[in-house]
Amino acid sequence: MAQAAIELIGIDKSFGAVRANRDINLEIVRGTIHGIVGENGAGKSTLMSILYGFYQADSGEIRVGGQSASIKSPNDAIALGIGMVHQHFMLVDNFTVLENVILGAESDALLKKSIAKARSELERLEREYGLEVDPDAIIEELPVGLQQRVEILKALYRGAEILILDEPTGVLTPAEANHLFRILKQLKEQGKTIVLITHKLREIMAITDTVSVMRQGTMVATRETRKTTVEELAELMVGRRVLLRVEKGEAEAGGVKLAVQNLTVKDSRGVTMVDDISFDVRAGEIVGIAGVAGNGQSEMLEAISGIRRAVSGSVMLDGKPIDLTGAADPGELRDRGLAHVPEDRHHVGLVLAFEENENSILGYHDDPRYLRGPFLNIDAIRDDARDKIAKYDIRPADCRLKTANFSGGNQQKIVLAREMEQDPGVLIVGQPTRGVDVGAIEFIHKRLIAMRDQGKAVLVVSVELDEIRSLSDRILVMFAGRVVGERGPEATEGELGLLMAGVEHQEAAE
């Protein structure tokens, strides 16, 4: 029989009244890629945090290589050959790659020997695992895909034989994710054991040998990946049959609700990110914007929503112009019936230190429904928040809970509920299901289709090509800041991929 790298036996963990892990038993075979899936809040990250020493279990046993292990801190885990790459990277932004790799693993006070040793070891690791990255590059100047490689290099430098990755593709482009998978396969071939926490079932099917499913803090099943299906895993995760394809009727498009005209946007460096684009969105349709991250989609959304000032261009809302180069702000656009679900819910969509009910009115706090004279009507705000919690199945159902304590999928629902319940004429959504589990994805997609069917104009930007193809009535492809093509939802992945890479655009220019 294959030897177990990790055995978790009877693991229990509670946080106050919340029991995050319930009598968990799990065996991870050495030299395999083992996936752990479950809805947001199922207990996956808690379980791996126990294995890595961030938390201690209330009861149960951990065995590493067949031997009982006491893991009371990450240092204990590292000493046992366990490394972890976190969903939100643990890097010092203004340090170099080399400095981040040796941080906490220095061998001399003046660092001269540590740096020389690390540079030599990094060169070896890069050769063996295809983890090429400039050791002298500053972290904040690297794209997220390379920052993730630095996290992996940190773990390998410390001698990790078991590598835990928590939602590793949540911030990666499809190309970066594919490169990560090639690296993980190479690590496996070298005898490393990989534990992959993800909500993306296609990734589980593509990369893992074995997959375990968690639901509400319990381990409900373990399957050989080749003997299961996406449909079975989704049902195990949610506890019911899940609709994996978006069901929608034909769009009944009406008049133009949103018209973007000659929009040009530059970033803080003065680089043109959006280059003279024009398009429209009609009532009763979803227009999807496809493109590899970094091709101007983010800047376009920020300009249309009033967050970023444009160099030139305007939007027409119901035939009335708003100059995006002047004093337009998000408040004015909201008042005119445009709602915005931002790409980055943590930094733009929510104030994580606020209670859920406070975030549920953020940006709309001057609405008469939430006021009593010049003051906020706290009772009305909390009643409204409870209604949204029930309607959008936000868990836990506690409007007084700090927003930071909700899972990513439920944080996304808080933002969606806030914007959708304002009954906007135009809804623009950036990355609607980023970091969201399969059950919440199904819910969010149904809500977006319902908005369309109510006659709203919906603009969706997503790096998930399957999502764009299944949701959209029309697809616009962005490359290098320009709209380079328009296609229908029947367009193939290959056809859209060529446009996203600028291939057809370049051929036409020649």
N, C-alpha and C positions, 0 to 999 in steps of 0.2 A: 504494500500500500504506500501511496505517496505520503511523505512526511508533512505534518502540519507546521507552517511557519508561526501561525497565531491560533490560539484557542481561547474563546471567551465563554465562560461557564457561569450561568445563573446571574448575569449582571443586572443589578437593579440600581436606579438612580432617580431621586426625586428632588425637585426644587420647590420647597414649601408644599403646597397641596397638589402641585403638578407632578405626576409620575412620568418622567421622560423616557425611561427604559424599564421594561418589565420582564424580568427573568429571561434575559437574552442569552441564547446559546449560538455560537458561530465558530466554524472552523474554516481557516483560510490555508489552502495548500501552498507549499513552497514552490516558487518558480511559476506562478500563475498570475493572471490578471482577474481579480475578483471584484465584481460590481456590487454596490449596495444602493438600492433605489427605494423610494418612498415619497409620499407627499411632503410638502413643506410642513415641518413640525412633527414628522413621524419619529424623530429621535436619532436620525442617522449621524448628524454632526456631534450630538452629545456622546454617542457611543464611541466615535473615533477620538473625541476629545478625552475620553477616559483612557483609551488605549495610548494616547500621546502624553498623558499626565497633566492635562489642563484641569481635569476634574478627577475626583476619586469616587469610585463606585460605593454605594451604601452597602452592597453585599455582592458576593460573587468572586470569581477567580480569573486571572489572566495567566495564560501559559505562552511562553515564547520559546520556540524550538523544543517543545516538550517539557520545559522546566517552568515551574511556578515563578511568577515575577511580581515584584512590588514596584509599581510605577506611580510615584508621588509627584513627579515634575517632568517637564520635557527633557531635562538633563538625564533623568533615569531612562526615558524612552530612547534617547540618542545613544546612551551607553549600551543599550540592548540592540542597537542597529535599526531603530525605527525612526524614520523621518517623515515630516508632514509638509505638504504644500497647501497653504490656506487659500480659501476663496478670495479673501482680501489680503494681498501680499504683505509680508512682514519685512519690508525693505526700507532702508534709510535713503530717501530720494536724492539727497545731495552728496551721497557717497558714490564711489566708483563700484563697478561690479566686484573687483578684487577686494575692496574694503568690506563690502557686504558679505562676501563669502567667508572671510576670516573673522568677522565680528562675533565675539564670544568664543572663538576657538584659537585665540592667539597663543603662541608658544614662547614669546619673549617680550619684555617690557618695551623695547624700542621698535618692535615690529619688523625689523630688517629681515630676520630669519623667517618670520611668519609669512611675509609678503613673498619672499623668494620661493619658499616651499609651496605656497598657494598658487603662484604663477605656473610653476612646473606641474603641479597636480591638475590645475585647470586645463592645461594644454592636453594632458593625458585623457581627462574625462571628456573633453570636447571631441577628441579623435575617436574614442571608443563608442560614444553614444550620439554623435551628431548634434551636440549641444553648442554649436559655434556661437560665440558672443565675444565682443571686444572687452577684455578684462579692465581696460582703462576708461571705458565709457561711463558717463554719469547716469545713474538709474533713471532720473526724471526725464532724460532725453531719449530713453529707449521706448519703443512701442510695447504694449502690454504682452505680446507674445514672447518677446525677448526677456522682459522682466520675469515672466514665469519660468523661463529657462534658468535664470539666475537662482530662483527658489529651488529648482531641482538640483542645480549644481551645489548649492549650499548643503542640501541633504546628503548628496553623494560624497561631498568633501568630508563630511563628518562620519562617513562609513556606513551609511544607511544600506541595509539589505532588504528592508521592508519600507515601501514608500506609499504614504497615504496622500491622495489628491482629493480635495474637497471642491466639487463643482468646478473642475479645471477649465472648462470651455465657456463659462458664463460670460467672460469678457473678451473672447477670442473671435476673430473672423473665421469663416469656414476654412480658408487656406491655412491659417495658424493652427486651427484645431486638427486638421489633417496632418500637419507636421508634428504636432504633439503626439498623435497616435503612432506615428512612425518611431518617435523616440521611445514611447512606452513599449512597443514591440521589441525594440532593440534592447531595452533594459531587461525585459523578460527573457530574451535569448541569452543574456549574460548571467541569468540565474536569479535576478532580483524578483521580489514579490511585490505586486502592485495592488493596492486597494483603491478603487475608484468610486467616489460618491458622486452621483449625478441624478438628475431627473429626466435626462434626455435618453429615451429608450432606444432610439436609433444608434446612439453611441454605444450603449450596452451591447446591442446585437453585433455591432461592428468590431468591438475591441476585446470583450471579456471572454474568459473561459467558463466562469461560473457567476451566477447572480443571485443575491439574496434580497428579499423584499421585506421592508418594514412598514407597519401600519399601526398608528396610534401607540407607539412605544414598544410594540412587540415584533418579534421576527416571525412572519407568517409563512415563509416558504424559501427554499433554496433550490435552484434549478441549474442544470448544465445549460449553458446559453444555447448550444446547438439543438437542444431538445425543447425549447420553449418558443414563444412568439411574442411580438409586441403587444398583441391583444390580451394574451394571458397575463403578462406582467402588469399591464394597465389595470386589469380587473383585480388582480391581487393587491395592487397599491391602494386602490380607491375603495374596494369592497363592493363594487358593482360594475356592470358593463359600462365601458367608457366609449363615447363616440370619438374616434381618432381622426375622422375626416369631417370637414366643415360641411354641414348640410344647409343649402340656401337655394332659393328660387331665383328666377331671372330678375335682374335689376330693372326697376321701372324709373329710369333717370328722368329728372325734370329739368328745371332751369338751373343756370350756373349760380351756385351759392358762394364759391370761393374762386377768384381769378387772380393768379400771381402773374405780374407783368414786369418783364425785364429786370429781374432781381439779380443784383450783384452784391456779394458779401465778401469782406476781407477779414482775416483773423488778426490777432494782436500783433503779429509780426509784419502785417501789411501784405500777406500772401492772399491772392484771390482764391477763395474756397468755393464760392458759388458764382458762376460766370454767365450772367445775362440769360437766366432761364425764365420761361413763361409756360404756364399750364393752368388748367381749370379743373374744378371738382363740382359735379352737379348734385342736386338734391337726389337722394335715393340711390347713391352709388358709393362704392369704396374704391378709391384709387390708391394703389400700392406703389411705393418707391423702393425699387430693388437696387442694390449696389454694394460693393465691398466697403466696409467701414473706412471712413477717411476721405470719401469722395465728395464731400460737401453736404451730405444729408443732414448732419447735426446742425451745421451753421444755417442751413435753409430753414429748418424747423424753428430755431431760435429767432431768426429774423421775422418769420411769418407770425410768431406768437408775441413779438415785441420785446423779447429778452435781449436781442442783439441788434444794434443799429446797422442798417444796410448802407452801402455806398450809393446804390441807386435802386429804383424799383418801387413798386407799390402793390397793395392787395386791394381787390374789390370784394367787399362783403355785401351780398344782396344788391349788387350794382352800385354801392356807395364806396368811394375810394378812401384808402388810408395810406398816407405817405410813410413808408418805413424808414426813410432817411432822417426824419425829423423827430418830433416830440411824442410819437406814438409809444404807448407803453402797454404792458400786459393788461392792466386794469381797463384801459379804453377798449381793447380788443375783446375782453370778457364782456364788457357792457354791450358791445355790438353783436354778441352771440357766438363768439369763437372760444371754445374750450380747448385746453392743451394738457395732454398727459405727457410729461417730459421723459426723455430717454433715461435720465439719471434721477431716479426717485429719491435717492439719499441726499443729494446735494441741491436739487432743484425742486423736487416734488413734495418733500416732507421736511419737517423739523423733528428729528428723531427724539429729542428730549421732551417734546410736547405730548400731551395725552392724545389718544385717538380722536376724541371729540373735538379737540382744538384743531387737529390737522384736517378734520372732515369739513371745516368751513374756511380753511386757509385761502386767502384771496377773495373770499366772498363774505368776509366778516362785517361789511357795511350793508349787507342785505337786510331790509326791514324785518324779515322773518327772524333774524337772530338778535334783534335789538329791543331794548325797553328804554325808550327815550334815547339819551346819548350813550347809554351803557349796554354792554352785551347782556343778553338774556340767557344766562347759563342753563337754566332748566330747558328752554326751547332748543338750545344747541345740543344738549345731551339727548333729548328726546329725538331730535333729528338724526343724531349719530346712531342711536339704537335702531331706528328705522332702516338706515343704510346698512348697518351690520347684518340685520335680518335679511334684507333684500339681496345683498351681495355675498352672503354666507361667509362673513369675515370671522376668523377664529383666532383667539378665543373671543367670545361675545361680550367683551368688557370695554365700554367706551372710556373708562377712566385709566386704562392701562397705557403706560408709556409706549409710544409708537416703536421705539427701538426694540421692544420685547416681542413684536410680532415677527413672524417669518417673512421672507422676501415676497412670497406669493400673496400673503395677506396684506402686506404693505402696499403692493401693487393694486389690490382690490380697494384699499382705502382711497388711493388717488383716483382710480377709475370711478368709484362711487361719487366722490366729490364733484368730478367734472361732468359725468353723464347725467347726474340728477339735477343739474342746472338747466336741463332741457335746451342745450345749445343748438343753433342751426348748423354750425360747422364744428366738427371734432377732429383735431389732429393728434395723432398718437405716435410716439416714438418707442420702438421696441416693446410692443404691448405685452409680451410674455417672457421677457428676459429674466432668467433666474426663477421661473415659475414652474411648478410641477404639473403633471399631465391632467389631473382633475381640474386645477385652476385654469389651465390653458383652454380646456373644453368650455368652461364657464365664460371666460373672457371673450372667446370667439363668438359664442352665442349672443353675448351682449352687443358686440360690434355689429353683427348681422341684424339684430333687433333695431339698433340705431338706424342702420341703412333703411330697413323696411318701414321705419317711421318717417322717412323722407328727409333724414339728415344727410349732409355731405360729410363723408369720412375720408381722411387722408392718413394712411398708415405707412410708417417707415420701419423696416425690419431687415436685419441681416439674415434671418431665417427664410431661405428661398421657398421652402415648402409652405410656410405661413403666408408669404406674399401671393403665391400661386393659388392657394385654396381660398383666401379671403377676398382677393381683389376682383373687381369687375373690369378694371383696366390697370395695366402695369406700365409704369414709367421707369426706365433704367437710367441711373446717374453714373457718369464716369468723368473723373477730373473736373468736377464742378458743373458739368453740363448734362442736360437731358439728351441722351444719345439714341433713344428709341422708345417706341410705345408698342406694346403687345397686349393681346388678350390673355385670359387665364389659361387658355389651352396651350400656350407657348411651352415648349419643352425646357427642362433644366439646362440642357446643352445650349439651346438657342439664347436663353437669358444669360448664361455664363459667358458666352462670347461677347455679348454686349457689355456685361459687367467688367470684362477685361479690356474693353475698348477695341477689340479686334475688328468688328464690323465697321465701327466708327472710323478707325484708322484706314481701313481699305477704301471706304467711301471718300476720305479726304485725299487719298492718292489718285 
